[in-house]
């Protein structure tokens, strides 16, 4: 059971990394805007999952940094959503 839990945390971390990297890559190649709901959603989800992974590993610098990035992403996401309504 412990081994299974270890793999779950690893999968969460990798999924978060993929989302954050995909958002960054799509933005870098001008496929999506950094102010788009898709970018901000993928980026925020990626930061959330990497923060959870860092917390599970007791990697304080990693999870704190990802939570800060998550908060910035969510604040901008809310601002963009409010401007669209």
C-alpha positions, 0 to 999 in steps of 0.5 A, spaced: 500 500 500 505 504 501 508 503 494 502 504 491 501 511 495 508 513 493 506 512 485 500 516 486 504 522 489 509 521 483 504 521 478 500 527 481 507 531 480 508 529 473 501 531 471 502 538 474 509 538 470 506 536 464 500 542 465 505 547 467 510 545 461 504 545 456 501 552 458 508 555 457 510 552 451 503 553 447 504 560 450 511 561 447 509 558 440 504 564 440 498 558 440 495 561 446 495 568 450 498 568 457 491 572 458 487 566 456 483 562 460 486 556 457 493 558 459 491 560 466 487 554 467 493 549 465 498 553 469 494 554 475 492 546 475 500 545 474 502 549 480 497 546 484 499 539 483 506 540 483 505 544 490 501 538 492 507 533 490 512 538 493 508 538 500 508 530 500 515 530 499 516 535 505 520 539 499 518 546 503 521 551 497 518 547 492 511 547 494 511 554 497 514 557 490 508 553 487 503 555 491 505 562 490 505 561 483 498 558 483 495 564 487 498 569 482 495 564 476 488 564 480 488 572 481 489 573 474 484 568 472 479 571 476 481 578 473 480 575 466 474 572 468 471 578 471 473 582 465 470 577 460 463 577 463 
